[in-house]
């Protein structure tokens, strides 16, 4: 801004001229501020419009995807619930095969088994069969007493009255089986 140094003007007119120059400067600043605010508002509104358009496109694609893949999603949910049910069913599982192997190792040659029943709910083992001799039955009963996973072993004394071809039924109390460490189903299948 250029100050006038005319000595011909009166002090009042000089003051008015200075005020006019200041007024024009403030007016230009306000115009620039309004222009900048208008440009920022236009950019803001354009960005808002573009983002709402993009959000609408995303919502439509989500609807299409969820509609197209609802059946596989339901299948996955059913499979997950089945896996969880199987895992709950397997909690507390203890394999019987080691017990059966140990039981077969104690079985004398003169004894033929007709039934083995493991009742886990009552912790009971029932063994039925046919012994050729009383001595074979007594040795089998003694061998059962030696098994660590069996508690009390009982044989009715009426079965010991016969000498040969003795049908028998032995009942034993099972000791609590050690819990098996659960298998984790996490990770990739």
GROMACS elastic network, one bead per residue, 0.5 to 0.9 nm:
[ bonds ]
;  ai    aj funct       b0    kb
    1    21     6  0.78967   500
    1    25     6  0.89234   500
    3    18     6  0.78536   500
    4     7     6  0.87976   500
    4    14     6  0.80871   500
    4    17     6  0.88502   500
    4    18     6  0.88076   500
    5     8     6  0.87937   500
    5     9     6  0.88867   500
    5    14     6  0.89989   500
    6     9     6  0.60957   500
    6    14     6  0.86149   500
    7    10     6  0.76043   500
    7    11     6  0.89647   500
    9    12     6  0.80842   500
    9    13     6  0.61677   500
    9    14     6  0.62917   500
   10    13     6  0.53350   500
   10    14     6  0.62430   500
   10    15     6  0.87021   500
   11    15     6  0.61251   500
   11    16     6  0.85799   500
   12    15     6  0.51577   500
   12    16     6  0.62329   500
   12    17     6  0.86071   500
   13    17     6  0.59691   500
   13    18     6  0.85169   500
   14    17     6  0.50565   500
   14    18     6  0.61889   500
   14    19     6  0.86045   500
   15    18     6  0.51065   500
   15    19     6  0.61694   500
   15    20     6  0.85829   500
   16    19     6  0.50335   500
   16    20     6  0.61077   500
   16    21     6  0.86611   500
   17    20     6  0.50101   500
   17    21     6  0.62732   500
   17    22     6  0.87118   500
   18    21     6  0.51307   500
   18    22     6  0.62736   500
   18    23     6  0.85788   500
   19    22     6  0.50703   500
   19    23     6  0.60346   500
   19    24     6  0.86102   500
   20    24     6  0.61656   500
   20    25     6  0.85877   500
   21    24     6  0.51687   500
   21    25     6  0.62198   500
   21    26     6  0.87565   500
   22    25     6  0.50500   500
   22    26     6  0.62201   500
   22    27     6  0.85178   500
   23    26     6  0.52233   500
   23    27     6  0.60926   500
   23    28     6  0.86767   500
   24    28     6  0.62013   500
   24    29     6  0.86477   500
   25    28     6  0.52041   500
   25    29     6  0.62920   500
   25    30     6  0.87106   500
   26    30     6  0.61411   500
   26    31     6  0.85518   500
   27    30     6  0.51049   500
   27    31     6  0.61568   500
   27    32     6  0.86614   500
   28    32     6  0.61781   500
   28    33     6  0.85780   500
   29    32     6  0.51025   500
   29    33     6  0.61386   500
   29    34     6  0.85874   500
   30    34     6  0.60430   500
   30    35     6  0.84152   500
   31    34     6  0.51291   500
   31    35     6  0.60348   500
   31    36     6  0.85639   500
   32    36     6  0.60663   500
   32    37     6  0.85126   500
   33    36     6  0.50945   500
   33    37     6  0.60596   500
   33    38     6  0.84560   500
   34    37     6  0.50426   500
   34    38     6  0.59886   500
   34    39     6  0.85570   500
   35    38     6  0.50365   500
   35    39     6  0.61710   500
   35    40     6  0.86216   500
   36    39     6  0.51060   500
   36    40     6  0.61611   500
   36    41     6  0.85563   500
   37    40     6  0.50636   500
   37    41     6  0.60676   500
   37    42     6  0.85690   500
   38    41     6  0.50319   500
   38    42     6  0.61299   500
   38    43     6  0.86195   500
   39    42     6  0.50609   500
   39    43     6  0.61926   500
   39    44     6  0.85147   500
   40    43     6  0.50761   500
   40    44     6  0.59945   500
   40    45     6  0.85371   500
   41    45     6  0.60179   500
   41    46     6  0.84201   500
   42    45     6  0.51722   500
   42    46     6  0.60056   500
   42    47     6  0.84924   500
   43    46     6  0.51078   500
   43    47     6  0.60679   500
   43    48     6  0.85151   500
   44    47     6  0.51499   500
   44    48     6  0.61122   500
   44    49     6  0.85969   500
   45    49     6  0.60635   500
   45    50     6  0.85844   500
   46    49     6  0.50765   500
   46    50     6  0.61835   500
   46    51     6  0.85834   500
   47    50     6  0.51207   500
   47    51     6  0.60483   500
   47    52     6  0.85478   500
   48    51     6  0.51469   500
   48    52     6  0.61447   500
   48    53     6  0.85914   500
   49    52     6  0.52497   500
   49    53     6  0.62310   500
   49    54     6  0.86752   500
   50    53     6  0.50990   500
   50    54     6  0.61789   500
   50    55     6  0.85879   500
   51    55     6  0.60199   500
   51    56     6  0.85538   500
   52    56     6  0.61334   500
   52    57     6  0.86165   500
   53    56     6  0.51444   500
   53    57     6  0.63350   500
   53    58     6  0.87284   500
   54    57     6  0.50640   500
   54    58     6  0.62010   500
   54    59     6  0.86088   500
   55    58     6  0.50181   500
   55    59     6  0.60832   500
   55    60     6  0.85827   500
   56    59     6  0.50591   500
   56    60     6  0.61779   500
   56    61     6  0.86415   500
   57    60     6  0.51536   500
   57    61     6  0.62198   500
   57    62     6  0.85867   500
   58    61     6  0.51136   500
   58    62     6  0.60341   500
   58    63     6  0.85189   500
   59    62     6  0.50748   500
   59    63     6  0.61628   500
   59    64     6  0.86301   500
   60    63     6  0.50976   500
   60    64     6  0.62029   500
   60    65     6  0.86075   500
   61    65     6  0.60004   500
   61    66     6  0.84379   500
   62    65     6  0.50547   500
   62    66     6  0.59242   500
   62    67     6  0.83062   500
   63    66     6  0.52059   500
   63    67     6  0.59557   500
   63    68     6  0.84570   500
   64    67     6  0.51428   500
   64    68     6  0.60306   500
   64    69     6  0.84902   500
   65    68     6  0.50999   500
   65    69     6  0.59087   500
   65    70     6  0.81685   500
   66    69     6  0.52239   500
   66    70     6  0.55730   500
   66    73     6  0.87308   500
   67    70     6  0.54894   500
   67    71     6  0.84153   500
   68    71     6  0.75884   500
   68    72     6  0.86918   500
   69    72     6  0.54653   500
   69    73     6  0.61048   500
   69    74     6  0.86641   500
   70    73     6  0.50217   500
   70    74     6  0.61626   500
   70    75     6  0.86441   500
   71    74     6  0.51032   500
   71    75     6  0.62588   500
   71    76     6  0.87237   500
   72    76     6  0.61807   500
   72    77     6  0.86068   500
   73    76     6  0.50707   500
   73    77     6  0.62190   500
   73    78     6  0.86493   500
   74    77     6  0.50048   500
   74    78     6  0.61660   500
   74    79     6  0.85812   500
   75    78     6  0.51041   500
   75    79     6  0.61382   500
   75    80     6  0.85808   500
   76    79     6  0.50356   500
   76    80     6  0.60864   500
   76    81     6  0.86075   500
   77    80     6  0.51311   500
   77    81     6  0.62586   500
   77    82     6  0.86247   500
   78    81     6  0.51653   500
   78    82     6  0.61443   500
   78    83     6  0.86323   500
   79    83     6  0.61160   500
   79    84     6  0.85807   500
   80    83     6  0.50723   500
   80    84     6  0.61815   500
   80    85     6  0.85808   500
   81    84     6  0.50420   500
   81    85     6  0.61139   500
   81    86     6  0.85948   500
   82    85     6  0.50152   500
   82    86     6  0.61468   500
   82    87     6  0.85403   500
   83    86     6  0.50627   500
   83    87     6  0.61064   500
   83    88     6  0.86157   500
   83   185     6  0.85157   500
   84    87     6  0.50034   500
   84    88     6  0.61620   500
   84    89     6  0.85318   500
   85    88     6  0.50884   500
   85    89     6  0.60899   500
   85    90     6  0.85974   500
   86    90     6  0.61398   500
   86    91     6  0.87615   500
   87    90     6  0.50977   500
   87    91     6  0.64179   500
   87   182     6  0.82614   500
   87   183     6  0.82228   500
   87   184     6  0.87818   500
   87   185     6  0.83964   500
   88    91     6  0.52975   500
   88    92     6  0.88432   500
   89    92     6  0.81936   500
   89    93     6  0.81756   500
   90    93     6  0.53131   500
   90    94     6  0.89551   500
   90   182     6  0.77703   500
   90   183     6  0.89941   500
   91   179     6  0.85243   500
   91   180     6  0.79727   500
   91   181     6  0.85558   500
   91   182     6  0.64723   500
   92   178     6  0.86091   500
   92   179     6  0.54900   500
   92   180     6  0.61723   500
   92   181     6  0.81986   500
   92   182     6  0.78510   500
   93   179     6  0.68250   500
   93   180     6  0.60228   500
   93   181     6  0.87301   500
   93   182     6  0.83865   500
   94   177     6  0.66083   500
   94   178     6  0.71371   500
   94   179     6  0.63531   500
   94   180     6  0.58259   500
   95    98     6  0.70033   500
   95    99     6  0.81120   500
   95   180     6  0.84637   500
   96    99     6  0.53617   500
   96   100     6  0.62855   500
   96   101     6  0.87971   500
   96   118     6  0.86460   500
   97   101     6  0.61343   500
   97   102     6  0.85881   500
   98   101     6  0.51678   500
   98   102     6  0.62202   500
   98   103     6  0.85446   500
   99   102     6  0.51308   500
   99   103     6  0.60161   500
   99   104     6  0.85728   500
   99   149     6  0.80769   500
  100   104     6  0.60840   500
  100   105     6  0.85824   500
  101   104     6  0.51420   500
  101   105     6  0.62568   500
  101   106     6  0.89052   500
  102   105     6  0.51012   500
  102   106     6  0.65990   500
  102   107     6  0.89766   500
  102   147     6  0.81946   500
  103   106     6  0.53431   500
  103   107     6  0.65245   500
  103   143     6  0.89835   500
  103   144     6  0.78176   500
  103   147     6  0.82620   500
  104   107     6  0.51115   500
  104   108     6  0.85978   500
  105   108     6  0.81835   500
  106   140     6  0.68886   500
  106   143     6  0.59654   500
  106   144     6  0.73244   500
  106   147     6  0.89068   500
  107   110     6  0.83898   500
  107   111     6  0.68795   500
  107   112     6  0.85401   500
  107   113     6  0.89390   500
  107   139     6  0.89739   500
  107   140     6  0.62428   500
  107   143     6  0.80632   500
  107   144     6  0.89828   500
  108   111     6  0.57818   500
  108   112     6  0.86571   500
  108   136     6  0.66249   500
  108   137     6  0.84768   500
  108   139     6  0.77126   500
  108   140     6  0.64615   500
  109   112     6  0.77767   500
  109   136     6  0.82181   500
  110   130     6  0.85464   500
  110   131     6  0.59968   500
  110   132     6  0.54334   500
  110   133     6  0.71789   500
  110   136     6  0.60588   500
  110   137     6  0.83349   500
  111   129     6  0.71219   500
  111   130     6  0.58588   500
  111   132     6  0.63100   500
  111   133     6  0.83683   500
  111   136     6  0.68344   500
  111   137     6  0.72725   500
  111   140     6  0.82154   500
  112   128     6  0.87821   500
  112   129     6  0.55518   500
  112   130     6  0.53127   500
  112   131     6  0.64162   500
  112   132     6  0.84006   500
  113   116     6  0.75271   500
  113   127     6  0.72723   500
  113   128     6  0.59338   500
  113   130     6  0.63662   500
  113   131     6  0.84659   500
  114   127     6  0.78169   500
  114   128     6  0.55753   500
  114   130     6  0.74458   500
  115   126     6  0.76826   500
  115   127     6  0.56548   500
  115   129     6  0.65234   500
  115   169     6  0.89732   500
  116   125     6  0.72767   500
  116   126     6  0.57991   500
  116   128     6  0.65696   500
  116   129     6  0.88601   500
  117   124     6  0.80456   500
  117   125     6  0.56364   500
  117   126     6  0.50374   500
  117   127     6  0.64804   500
  117   128     6  0.87623   500
  118   123     6  0.76133   500
  118   124     6  0.61545   500
  118   126     6  0.67007   500
  118   127     6  0.88796   500
  118   174     6  0.86392   500
  119   122     6  0.57290   500
  119   123     6  0.56615   500
  119   124     6  0.50780   500
  119   125     6  0.61592   500
  119   126     6  0.81230   500
  119   174     6  0.88581   500
  120   124     6  0.65109   500
  120   125     6  0.84008   500
  120   174     6  0.82326   500
  121   124     6  0.79008   500
  122   125     6  0.89605   500
  122   173     6  0.85695   500
  122   174     6  0.86638   500
  123   172     6  0.87292   500
  123   173     6  0.60486   500
  123   175     6  0.72474   500
  123   176     6  0.74655   500
  124   171     6  0.71603   500
  124   172     6  0.58919   500
  124   174     6  0.53649   500
  124   175     6  0.88797   500
  125   150     6  0.84232   500
  125   170     6  0.81306   500
  125   171     6  0.57549   500
  125   172     6  0.50992   500
  125   173     6  0.62237   500
  125   174     6  0.64453   500
  126   169     6  0.69281   500
  126   170     6  0.57797   500
  126   172     6  0.64600   500
  126   173     6  0.88947   500
  127   168     6  0.80916   500
  127   169     6  0.55969   500
  127   170     6  0.51311   500
  127   171     6  0.64694   500
  127   172     6  0.84222   500
  128   167     6  0.75440   500
  128   168     6  0.56006   500
  128   170     6  0.63441   500
  128   171     6  0.87669   500
  129   166     6  0.83931   500
  129   167     6  0.58289   500
  129   168     6  0.55589   500
  129   169     6  0.66575   500
  129   170     6  0.88563   500
  130   137     6  0.87035   500
  130   165     6  0.63031   500
  130   166     6  0.55335   500
  130   168     6  0.60384   500
  130   169     6  0.88221   500
  131   134     6  0.70254   500
  131   135     6  0.88374   500
  131   136     6  0.64713   500
  131   137     6  0.58201   500
  131   164     6  0.74112   500
  131   165     6  0.54997   500
  131   166     6  0.50270   500
  131   167     6  0.63292   500
  131   168     6  0.72597   500
  132   135     6  0.86918   500
  132   136     6  0.70227   500
  132   137     6  0.80571   500
  132   163     6  0.83821   500
  132   164     6  0.53510   500
  132   166     6  0.63237   500
  132   167     6  0.88500   500
  133   136     6  0.53294   500
  133   137     6  0.65716   500
  133   138     6  0.88565   500
  133   162     6  0.84892   500
  133   163     6  0.59527   500
  133   165     6  0.61624   500
  133   166     6  0.67924   500
  134   137     6  0.50863   500
  134   138     6  0.61957   500
  134   139     6  0.86167   500
  134   159     6  0.88833   500
  134   160     6  0.64825   500
  134   161     6  0.84402   500
  134   162     6  0.72185   500
  134   163     6  0.54837   500
  134   164     6  0.64673   500
  134   165     6  0.82504   500
  134   166     6  0.71012   500
  135   138     6  0.50733   500
  135   139     6  0.60820   500
  135   140     6  0.85051   500
  135   163     6  0.86579   500
  136   139     6  0.51424   500
  136   140     6  0.61027   500
  136   141     6  0.85798   500
  137   140     6  0.50872   500
  137   141     6  0.61508   500
  137   142     6  0.86207   500
  137   160     6  0.82934   500
  137   166     6  0.81424   500
  137   168     6  0.82354   500
  138   141     6  0.50181   500
  138   142     6  0.61383   500
  138   143     6  0.85681   500
  138   160     6  0.85220   500
  139   142     6  0.50100   500
  139   143     6  0.61187   500
  139   144     6  0.86148   500
  140   143     6  0.50087   500
  140   144     6  0.62204   500
  140   145     6  0.87504   500
  141   144     6  0.50651   500
  141   145     6  0.64190   500
  141   146     6  0.89634   500
  141   153     6  0.75959   500
  141   154     6  0.83734   500
  141   155     6  0.78689   500
  141   170     6  0.80655   500
  142   145     6  0.51084   500
  142   146     6  0.66891   500
  143   146     6  0.52042   500
  143   147     6  0.69256   500
  144   147     6  0.54016   500
  144   148     6  0.88364   500
  144   150     6  0.73816   500
  144   153     6  0.71405   500
  144   172     6  0.86753   500
  145   148     6  0.79848   500
  145   150     6  0.71614   500
  145   151     6  0.77287   500
  145   152     6  0.75495   500
  145   153     6  0.64115   500
  146   149     6  0.89806   500
  146   150     6  0.81554   500
  147   150     6  0.56956   500
  147   151     6  0.83600   500
  148   151     6  0.75521   500
  148   175     6  0.79845   500
  149   173     6  0.88101   500
  149   174     6  0.61356   500
  149   175     6  0.51137   500
  149   176     6  0.77013   500
  149   177     6  0.76056   500
  150   153     6  0.72848   500
  150   172     6  0.64046   500
  150   173     6  0.58370   500
  150   175     6  0.55216   500
  151   172     6  0.64641   500
  151   174     6  0.56929   500
  151   175     6  0.58371   500
  152   171     6  0.82871   500
  152   172     6  0.54845   500
  152   173     6  0.53828   500
  152   174     6  0.80909   500
  153   170     6  0.70535   500
  153   171     6  0.59019   500
  153   173     6  0.66395   500
  154   169     6  0.88953   500
  154   170     6  0.58966   500
  154   171     6  0.54000   500
  154   172     6  0.61477   500
  154   173     6  0.88738   500
  155   158     6  0.85823   500
  155   159     6  0.74805   500
  155   160     6  0.85411   500
  155   168     6  0.77607   500
  155   169     6  0.66671   500
  155   171     6  0.66443   500
  155   172     6  0.88040   500
  156   159     6  0.57781   500
  156   160     6  0.75741   500
  156   168     6  0.82630   500
  156   169     6  0.77355   500
  156   170     6  0.76642   500
  157   160     6  0.52828   500
  157   161     6  0.71691   500
  158   161     6  0.55978   500
  158   162     6  0.81541   500
  159   162     6  0.65628   500
  159   166     6  0.67366   500
  159   167     6  0.70866   500
  159   168     6  0.60864   500
  159   169     6  0.82776   500
  160   163     6  0.74147   500
  160   166     6  0.76967   500
  160   168     6  0.86682   500
  161   166     6  0.87532   500
  162   165     6  0.76527   500
  162   166     6  0.61700   500
  163   166     6  0.70450   500
  174   177     6  0.80684   500
  176   179     6  0.87867   500
  177   180     6  0.87556   500
  179   182     6  0.86833   500
  180   183     6  0.88698   500
  184   187     6  0.86083   500
  185   188     6  0.85894   500
  185   189     6  0.83703   500
  186   189     6  0.82964   500
